[in-house]
Amino acid sequence: MAVTKRTRLSPEERRAQLIDLGARMLAERPLEQISVEEIADQAGVSRGLLFHYFASKHDFHLAIVRHTNVEMLAHTEPDLSLEPLEILRSAITSYIDYVSENRNTYVSLLRGTASGDPEMREEFERTRATMAERIILQLPKLGIQPGPRITLAVRGWIAFVEEATISWLTDPEITREELIDLIVTALPAVALSSETAAALLGA
């Protein structure tokens, strides 16, 4: 692999460059196989300089995961100008499209050995909490007051979204549109009473 010519960057720019290189490499291989030496070669810096910005290889990998999670949340930011159910559909559509374009990264993070690391799990949970909060904030617009039951249901629904998406990426037996419909209609079904869910979905 070609070595990048050394370029003078500010500390913030250099750190961002290293993380970006790691995120690109994550699209090609599992997180645990990302080599510090290879990243340093690509950036045109010494291995020792990389550890000036990151305390350890684990710290570097953690920064890659944070970067990837922030990027995913940015790409799936809901359009609050829409009606509540359309906000959900739009966000899910953006989510499916994003993970389809970054499937190797997505599957690697959720199914790889990194998911068993406590600090990595904390990052994943922080992302899931943000996704849940986005949904819960829209519920009062539908006349639904969030509470412990609703919050638990939304968190469970997010786990369903992740599993359904990974299964679909691995073996897409239904269309993208059918997957989106499945995920969108599943939320009222798990979060509300059967009568309320049916009324909300127009059934």
Secondary structure, DSSP 8 states (H G I E B T S, - for coil): ----------HHHHHHHHHHHHHHHHTTS-GGG--HHHHHHHHT--HHHHHHH-SSHHHHHHHHHHHHHHHHHHHT---TTS-HHHHHHHHHHHHHHHHHHTHHHHHHHHHSGGGGSHHHHHHHHHHHHHHHHHHHHHGGGGT----HHHHHHHHHHHHHHHHHHHHHHHS--S-HHHHHHHHHHHHHHHHS-HHHHHHHTT-
